[in-house]
Amino acid sequence: MKTTLKMIATVAAFAFALSLTAGEIATARGGASRMTSVSSPAPSAPVAAAAMNCDNCKDKLSTVQDTSAKGAQAQLAGGTPAKTVGTHLCSACGTKYTTLGAGKAATEVASHTCGACK
């Protein structure tokens, strides 16, 4: 009799606890529909290019062969893949890259020094 009463009390306590958390239990049904309804992040504002120190400094965009393209990138390009790179036309200028931070938080910052306007 004691065992039966303990078993009934245990089942009743489990059922009560289950009824309290029933609204919080997530099922696999409808999970994919919730994934598609996630809103996309707001678009960020475009970053303006840094202004050069003098009028002699100019940048030129040129197209070069992309040697790092692999597999499908080369096929999608329809031949030789190409990428656009910027080239600084002033020979008196220099660019120094400094690393700020360490480890995964490290970032490289480019500082432009103009030799023509000194």
Secondary structure, 3 states (H helix, E strand, C coil): CHHHHHHHHHHHHHHHHHHHCCCCCCCCCCHHHHHHCCCCCCCCCCCCCCCCCCCCCCEEEEEEECCCCCCHHHHHCCCCCEEEEEEECCCCCEEEEEEECCHHHCEEEEEEECCCCC
